[in-house]
Amino acid sequence: MKEYPEPILRAIYELGRLYYEMGYFAPAERVFAGLASIDKGSTASDVGLGLVKLECGLYREAVSCFRKGLSDGAFAFEARIGLACAFIALGEFVRAKLVLEEVGRSNHERLTSDRDLQRFIEALECRCAESEGAVESAKALLE
C-alpha cells in the first residue's frame, strides 16, 4: 500500500473535520473511513468516525470507534470524552462515569487550565448523576 506524507494525512483529517463541523456527516464519514484505510491505526480517523456515528445515533458503533482511538496518546483525551458521551446516549451511566473519572485523573492539569472544558466535563458528570437518580426513582415506583 502506498504511504502518504504526514501533511497529506493531516489535510485529509482536516477535510473530514470541516465536513463534520458543518453538519455534512455523510461526506465526513467517507473522509474518515478513507483516512482509516490509508493510515492504519490512525486514532484521528477513529475519533472522527466515532463523532459521526455518535451524531447519527449509532451509539454502539461510536463506542467501538472511540475504543480504537484510546490506543494513541494524541487523541486519547478526545476518544475518552466521546466514549463517555456514547455511554450516556446508551443509558450506560455507570460506565460513562468511570470514563469521566479516568479523564479527570489523567488530565487534571488540562482541566484546571481550561475552564470551558472543566464545565463540559462537570455537565457530563451531572447528566450521569441525574440519570442514575431518575432510573433509581423509576425502579422504586415499579416495586
C-alpha angles and dihedrals in degrees: 000000000000116000118224125210117255095248090057092049090049091050091052090050091049090052090054091046092051092050089049094049091049091052096251095134100166094055090042090053091050091050094048092045090050091049090051090053095052098036105044113206093018105159090191090063092043092053091044091052090046091055092050092048090048091050091049093051095251093132100164090051089048090054089053093050094046091049089056088051092057092075097076127059093217095072101011092109092053090044091054093049090048091047091053091050091050091050090050090050089051091050092245094135098161091055091046091051091051091052092048091050088054090050089053094048097045098039104037095132093048092049095049092051097047111058095183091054091047090053091049092053090046090052091052091049090050090050089055093048094046092047093047088051092050091050091050091049091050091050091050091052092051094051 
